Amino acid sequence: MKQITILGSTGTIGVNTLDVVQRNPESYQVFALTANKNIERLVEQAAQFSPQFVVIVDASLQSELQLQLDAKNCQSSVLVGAASLVEVAEASQVDMVMAGIVGAAGLLPTLAAAKSGKRVLLANKESLVMSGQLLIDAVESGGGELLPIDSEHNAIFQCLPDNNQSLVKNGVKRILLTASGGPFRTRDLSTFGHISPEEAVAHPNWVMGQKISVDSATMMNKGLEVIEAHWLFGTAEGDVEVLIHPESLIHSMVEYIDGSVLAQLGNPDMRTPIAHAMSWPKRMVSGVSSLDFLAAKAMTFETPDLERFPCLTLSYSALAEGGTAPAILNAANEVAVSAFLQKKLRFTQIPQMIEHCLSSIEINAADELDQILADDQLARQTATQWLSETVE
């Protein structure tokens, strides 16, 4: 049986991963579950899957977690703090690690899993956005694997030949990265300043956490995915095109020089890419229902409106700039989204904060982790300062 550590088990990706695990109990055993603060769900998961370890990042919750585990006669050992995430990611017993922690917080345990030769199931796109070359190098030096969980990148992976590292050699012309367009694809631009967090997190197709739902609404999520594709598949910045596909049935496409276009289709359910990456190169049951082509009355496509989605332009610019620019982009966006969700920042000010950080912070080479983390922190400080000076 394969031993799996799930980083961020109480989030959407973690919950879906455990659903896939329980459907394939003969193949997978949970080694460790981790959460930041959600001890209620963590305890429920631990009671059901009996992991060897549970990790709570917030040390103040350790005693309460232990009490609740004891009440359910759960024998899992409790570990505390961010360092414990690294410990359960690189443990020798572990075969694969689901990197499901949202944001920069997932970087260090993801790198640790890669260096330790695990199969890294990458749902934490920020790890590649911040330190793309370092993560790729870690996978190669550790002898492990890096398989994408984002539905779009998993779709691309499925549409490429097995040896997808050389797109030119394999005759790939371009990658078409599909996007739903989020909840504001057709909303009057003049009303964007009044968009509420409640409206932004109400995605029309996917069930996701708050942060990624806001990123989908601004299309920053798609911009981060363009950068992720660059590192996963070795693409140049002009080789990835974003295409709005509101129905979210085609999860992405690959066009070849002979005119062929391969697409991966399926219902919008994260269990499909999760099951694919866990079992690759084989296939296994995911629990996802079959796509009903007769019920899918249309599949439509649009070019992204860059006036409506300036975060997409900022992402392409950060990729072209290189170095620590993507890390700065990501950090500023995390601060902006958090402020928006707390109603301290208007929706239209999210790209303004990010642009300010990109234009005012010196871009450095991204070949040292310390430099990447330093620029990440500088961007957060700069964004916080901008917030205090700009917003009443």
C-alpha positions as CSV (number, residue, x, y, z in Angstrom):
1,M,0.0,0.0,0.0
2,K,1.2,3.5,-0.8
3,Q,1.7,5.8,2.2
4,I,0.4,9.4,1.6
5,T,0.9,12.6,3.6
6,I,-1.8,15.2,2.9
7,L,-0.7,18.7,3.5
8,G,-3.8,20.8,4.1
9,S,-6.1,17.9,4.7
10,T,-9.0,20.1,5.9
11,G,-9.2,22.2,2.8
12,T,-11.0,21.5,-0.4
13,I,-8.1,19.6,-2.0
14,G,-7.5,17.6,1.2
15,V,-11.1,16.6,1.6
16,N,-11.3,15.5,-2.0
17,T,-8.1,13.5,-1.7
18,L,-9.4,11.6,1.3
19,D,-12.6,10.9,-0.7
20,V,-10.4,9.3,-3.4
21,V,-8.4,7.4,-0.7
22,Q,-11.5,5.9,0.9
23,R,-12.7,4.7,-2.5
24,N,-9.4,2.8,-3.0
25,P,-8.6,1.4,0.5
26,E,-6.6,-1.5,-0.9
27,S,-4.1,0.9,-2.5
28,Y,-3.5,3.8,-0.1
29,Q,-2.9,4.4,3.6
30,V,-2.8,7.9,5.2
31,F,0.5,8.5,6.9
32,A,-0.1,12.1,8.1
33,L,-2.9,14.7,8.0
34,T,-2.1,18.4,8.6
35,A,-4.1,21.5,9.2
36,N,-3.6,25.1,10.2
37,K,-6.4,25.7,12.6
38,N,-9.4,23.5,11.7
39,I,-9.2,21.0,14.5
40,E,-12.8,19.8,14.3
41,R,-12.4,18.6,10.8
42,L,-8.9,17.3,11.4
43,V,-10.2,15.2,14.3
44,E,-13.0,13.8,12.2
45,Q,-10.5,12.8,9.5
46,A,-8.0,11.3,12.0
47,A,-10.8,9.2,13.5
48,Q,-11.8,7.9,10.1
49,F,-8.3,7.3,8.5
50,S,-6.1,6.6,11.6
51,P,-2.9,8.3,10.3
52,Q,0.3,7.9,12.2
53,F,0.6,11.6,12.7
54,V,-1.7,14.7,12.7
55,V,-0.1,18.1,12.5
56,I,-1.6,21.3,13.7
57,V,0.4,24.4,12.7
58,D,-1.2,26.7,15.3
59,A,0.6,25.6,18.5
60,S,-2.1,27.2,20.7
61,L,-4.5,24.5,19.6
62,Q,-2.4,21.5,20.6
63,S,-4.1,20.8,23.9
64,E,-7.6,21.0,22.5
65,L,-6.6,18.8,19.5
66,Q,-5.2,16.2,21.9
67,L,-8.3,16.3,24.0
68,Q,-10.6,15.8,21.0
69,L,-8.4,13.0,19.6
70,D,-8.5,11.2,23.0
71,A,-12.3,11.5,23.2
72,K,-12.5,9.6,19.9
73,N,-9.8,7.0,21.0
74,C,-7.6,8.1,18.2
75,Q,-4.0,6.9,18.6
76,S,-2.5,9.3,16.1
77,S,0.6,11.2,17.4
78,V,0.2,15.0,17.5
79,L,2.9,17.2,16.0
80,V,2.9,21.0,16.2
81,G,4.2,23.9,14.1
82,A,5.3,24.6,10.5
83,A,8.5,22.6,11.0
84,S,6.4,19.5,11.5
85,L,4.9,19.9,8.0
86,V,8.4,19.4,6.7
87,E,8.9,16.4,9.0
88,V,5.8,14.5,7.7
89,A,6.5,15.5,4.1
90,E,10.0,14.0,4.0
91,A,9.5,11.0,6.3
92,S,11.1,7.9,4.9
93,Q,7.8,5.9,5.1
94,V,6.0,8.3,2.8
95,D,5.6,7.5,-0.9
96,M,3.6,10.5,-2.0
97,V,2.7,13.9,-0.7
98,M,-0.4,15.9,-1.6
99,A,0.8,19.5,-1.5
100,G,-2.6,21.1,-0.8
101,I,-1.6,24.0,1.4
102,V,-2.7,27.3,-0.2
103,G,-0.2,30.1,-0.7
104,A,3.5,30.6,0.3
105,A,3.0,28.6,3.5
106,G,3.2,25.4,1.4
107,L,6.6,26.1,-0.2
108,L,9.0,24.6,2.4
109,P,7.2,21.3,3.0
110,T,6.7,20.9,-0.8
111,L,10.4,21.5,-1.4
112,A,11.2,19.0,1.4
113,A,9.0,16.3,-0.2
114,A,10.7,16.9,-3.6
115,K,14.2,16.7,-2.2
116,S,13.2,13.4,-0.5
117,G,12.2,11.7,-3.7
118,K,8.5,11.6,-3.1
119,R,5.8,11.7,-5.7
120,V,4.7,15.3,-5.2
121,L,1.0,15.9,-6.1
122,L,1.1,19.6,-6.7
123,A,-2.0,21.5,-5.8
124,N,0.1,24.3,-4.3
125,K,0.9,26.3,-7.5
126,E,2.5,29.0,-5.4
127,S,5.5,26.7,-4.8
128,L,6.3,26.8,-8.5
129,V,5.4,30.4,-8.9
130,M,7.8,31.5,-6.2
131,S,10.7,29.1,-6.7
132,G,10.2,27.3,-10.0
133,Q,13.7,26.4,-10.8
134,L,14.5,25.4,-7.2
135,L,11.5,23.0,-7.1
136,I,12.3,21.5,-10.5
137,D,15.9,21.0,-9.4
138,A,14.8,19.4,-6.1
139,V,12.6,16.9,-7.9
140,E,15.5,15.9,-10.3
141,S,18.1,15.7,-7.5
142,G,15.7,13.8,-5.2
143,G,14.7,11.3,-7.9
144,G,11.0,11.9,-7.3
145,E,8.1,13.0,-9.5
146,L,6.1,16.2,-9.8
147,L,2.5,15.6,-11.0
148,P,0.0,18.5,-11.3
149,I,-3.3,18.6,-9.5
150,D,-4.7,21.8,-10.9
151,S,-7.4,20.6,-13.3
152,E,-5.9,22.6,-16.2
153,H,-2.3,21.4,-15.8
154,N,-3.4,17.9,-15.1
155,A,-5.4,18.1,-18.4
156,I,-2.3,19.4,-20.2
157,F,-0.2,16.5,-18.7
158,Q,-2.8,14.0,-20.0
159,C,-2.7,15.6,-23.5
160,L,1.1,15.5,-23.8
161,P,3.3,12.5,-24.7
162,D,4.9,10.7,-21.8
163,N,8.2,12.4,-22.4
164,N,6.7,15.9,-22.2
165,Q,9.8,17.7,-21.2
166,S,10.7,18.8,-24.7
167,L,7.6,20.3,-26.3
168,V,9.3,21.4,-29.5
169,K,10.7,17.9,-30.0
170,N,7.2,16.5,-29.5
171,G,5.7,18.9,-32.1
172,V,3.7,21.0,-29.7
173,K,2.6,24.3,-31.1
174,R,0.9,25.9,-28.2
175,I,-0.9,25.2,-24.9
176,L,-4.5,26.4,-24.5
177,L,-5.2,27.0,-20.8
178,T,-8.9,27.2,-20.3
179,A,-10.6,29.5,-17.7
180,S,-14.2,29.7,-16.6
181,G,-14.1,33.5,-16.4
182,G,-15.3,33.4,-12.8
183,P,-18.5,35.0,-11.5
184,F,-17.8,38.4,-13.1
185,R,-17.2,37.5,-16.7
186,T,-20.2,39.5,-17.9
187,R,-20.8,41.9,-15.0
188,D,-20.9,45.6,-15.8
189,L,-17.3,47.0,-15.3
190,S,-18.7,50.1,-13.7
191,T,-19.9,48.1,-10.8
192,F,-16.6,46.3,-10.0
193,G,-15.8,48.8,-7.2
194,H,-18.8,47.5,-5.3
195,I,-18.1,43.8,-5.6
196,S,-18.4,42.1,-2.2
197,P,-16.4,39.2,-0.9
198,E,-19.6,37.1,-0.7
199,E,-20.1,37.7,-4.5
200,A,-16.4,37.0,-5.3
201,V,-16.3,33.6,-3.6
202,A,-19.5,32.3,-5.3
203,H,-17.8,30.5,-8.2
204,P,-20.3,29.4,-10.9
205,N,-18.7,26.0,-11.5
206,W,-16.1,24.9,-8.9
207,V,-16.3,24.4,-5.2
208,M,-13.1,26.0,-3.8
209,G,-11.7,27.8,-0.8
210,Q,-12.1,31.5,-0.4
211,K,-8.7,32.6,-1.5
212,I,-8.6,30.6,-4.7
213,S,-12.2,31.6,-5.4
214,V,-11.2,35.3,-5.3
215,D,-8.2,34.5,-7.4
216,S,-10.6,33.0,-10.0
217,A,-12.8,36.1,-9.9
218,T,-9.8,38.4,-10.6
219,M,-8.2,35.8,-12.9
220,M,-5.0,36.0,-10.9
221,N,-5.5,32.2,-10.5
222,K,-5.1,31.8,-14.3
223,G,-2.1,34.1,-14.3
224,L,-0.4,32.0,-11.6
225,E,-1.3,29.0,-13.7
226,V,0.5,30.5,-16.8
227,I,3.6,30.8,-14.6
228,E,3.1,27.2,-13.3
229,A,2.8,25.9,-16.8
230,H,6.1,27.5,-17.7
231,W,7.9,25.5,-15.1
232,L,5.9,22.2,-15.4
233,F,6.2,21.9,-19.2
234,G,9.1,24.1,-20.1
235,T,7.1,26.6,-22.1
236,A,8.1,30.1,-23.2
237,E,5.8,32.9,-22.0
238,G,4.2,33.1,-25.5
239,D,3.5,29.4,-25.8
240,V,0.6,29.4,-23.3
241,E,-2.7,31.1,-24.3
242,V,-5.6,31.6,-21.9
243,L,-9.0,30.9,-23.4
244,I,-12.3,31.6,-21.5
245,H,-14.5,28.5,-21.5
246,P,-17.5,29.3,-19.2
247,E,-18.8,25.7,-19.1
248,S,-15.6,24.3,-17.6
249,L,-16.0,21.0,-19.4
250,I,-12.7,21.2,-21.4
251,H,-10.0,21.6,-18.8
252,S,-7.3,22.5,-21.2
253,M,-5.9,21.7,-24.7
254,V,-2.7,21.1,-26.5
255,E,-2.3,22.0,-30.2
256,Y,0.4,20.2,-32.3
257,I,2.1,21.4,-35.4
258,D,0.2,19.0,-37.6
259,G,-3.1,20.7,-36.7
260,S,-4.2,18.2,-34.1
261,V,-5.7,19.6,-30.9
262,L,-6.0,17.2,-27.9
263,A,-8.4,18.2,-25.1
264,Q,-9.2,16.6,-21.8
265,L,-12.8,16.8,-20.8
266,G,-14.8,15.9,-17.7
267,N,-17.2,17.2,-15.1
268,P,-15.7,20.0,-13.0
269,D,-14.6,17.9,-10.0
270,M,-11.2,17.9,-8.5
271,R,-11.3,14.2,-7.7
272,T,-10.5,13.5,-11.4
273,P,-7.0,15.1,-11.4
274,I,-6.4,13.9,-7.9
275,A,-7.1,10.2,-8.8
276,H,-5.2,10.5,-12.0
277,A,-2.0,11.9,-10.4
278,M,-2.2,9.4,-7.5
279,S,-2.5,6.3,-9.7
280,W,-0.5,7.5,-12.8
281,P,0.3,5.8,-15.1
282,K,-2.7,3.6,-14.3
283,R,-6.3,4.8,-13.7
284,M,-8.6,4.2,-10.7
285,V,-12.1,5.0,-9.5
286,S,-12.5,8.6,-8.4
287,G,-16.2,8.9,-7.7
288,V,-16.7,11.4,-10.4
289,S,-19.9,11.0,-12.5
290,S,-19.7,10.5,-16.3
291,L,-19.8,13.5,-18.5
292,D,-23.3,13.8,-20.0
293,F,-22.6,15.1,-23.5
294,L,-26.3,15.4,-24.3
295,A,-26.9,17.6,-21.3
296,A,-23.9,19.8,-22.4
297,K,-25.9,21.9,-24.8
298,A,-22.9,24.1,-25.8
299,M,-19.2,24.7,-25.3
300,T,-18.3,28.3,-25.9
301,F,-15.0,30.2,-25.9
302,E,-13.9,33.8,-25.5
303,T,-10.7,35.8,-25.4
304,P,-10.0,37.2,-21.9
305,D,-10.9,40.9,-21.4
306,L,-7.7,42.3,-20.0
307,E,-9.4,45.5,-18.9
308,R,-11.7,43.4,-16.8
309,F,-8.9,41.1,-15.6
310,P,-5.7,43.2,-15.2
311,C,-4.2,40.6,-12.9
312,L,-3.7,38.3,-15.9
313,T,-1.6,41.0,-17.6
314,L,0.4,41.5,-14.3
315,S,1.1,37.8,-14.2
316,Y,2.4,37.6,-17.8
317,S,4.6,40.7,-17.0
318,A,6.0,39.0,-13.9
319,L,6.8,35.8,-15.9
320,A,8.6,37.9,-18.5
321,E,10.5,39.8,-15.8
322,G,11.7,36.6,-14.2
323,G,13.7,36.3,-11.0
324,T,11.8,37.0,-7.9
325,A,9.0,39.0,-9.7
326,P,6.6,36.0,-9.6
327,A,7.2,35.7,-5.9
328,I,6.5,39.4,-5.4
329,L,3.4,39.1,-7.5
330,N,2.2,36.1,-5.4
331,A,2.9,37.7,-2.0
332,A,1.3,41.0,-2.9
333,N,-1.8,39.1,-4.2
334,E,-2.0,37.1,-0.9
335,V,-2.1,40.3,1.1
336,A,-4.6,41.9,-1.2
337,V,-7.0,39.0,-1.2
338,S,-6.8,38.7,2.6
339,A,-7.6,42.5,2.9
340,F,-10.4,42.2,0.4
341,L,-12.0,39.2,2.3
342,Q,-11.8,41.3,5.5
343,K,-13.5,44.2,3.6
344,K,-10.4,46.4,4.0
345,L,-9.8,46.7,0.3
346,R,-12.1,47.1,-2.8
347,F,-12.1,44.5,-5.5
348,T,-10.6,46.9,-8.0
349,Q,-7.7,47.7,-5.6
350,I,-6.4,44.2,-5.7
351,P,-4.5,44.7,-8.9
352,Q,-3.5,48.2,-7.9
353,M,-1.7,46.8,-4.8
354,I,0.0,44.1,-6.8
355,E,1.2,46.6,-9.5
356,H,2.6,48.9,-6.8
357,C,4.7,46.1,-5.3
358,L,6.0,44.9,-8.7
359,S,7.0,48.5,-9.7
360,S,8.6,49.5,-6.4
361,I,10.5,46.4,-5.4
362,E,13.9,45.5,-6.9
363,I,13.7,42.2,-8.7
364,N,16.5,39.7,-7.8
365,A,17.7,36.4,-9.1
366,A,15.6,33.5,-7.9
367,D,18.4,31.0,-7.5
368,E,18.6,31.1,-3.7
369,L,15.7,30.2,-1.3
370,D,16.7,32.9,1.2
371,Q,16.5,35.6,-1.5
372,I,13.1,34.3,-2.6
373,L,11.8,34.3,1.0
374,A,13.3,37.7,1.6
375,D,11.5,39.3,-1.4
376,D,8.3,37.5,-0.4
377,Q,8.4,39.2,3.0
378,L,9.4,42.5,1.5
379,A,6.4,42.4,-0.8
380,R,4.1,41.6,2.1
381,Q,5.5,44.5,4.0
382,T,5.2,46.8,1.0
383,A,1.7,45.7,0.3
384,T,0.7,46.2,4.0
385,Q,2.2,49.7,4.0
386,W,0.4,50.6,0.7
387,L,-2.8,49.4,2.3
388,S,-2.4,51.6,5.4
389,E,-1.5,54.7,3.2
390,T,-4.1,54.2,0.5
391,V,-7.2,52.9,2.1
392,E,-9.1,54.8,4.8
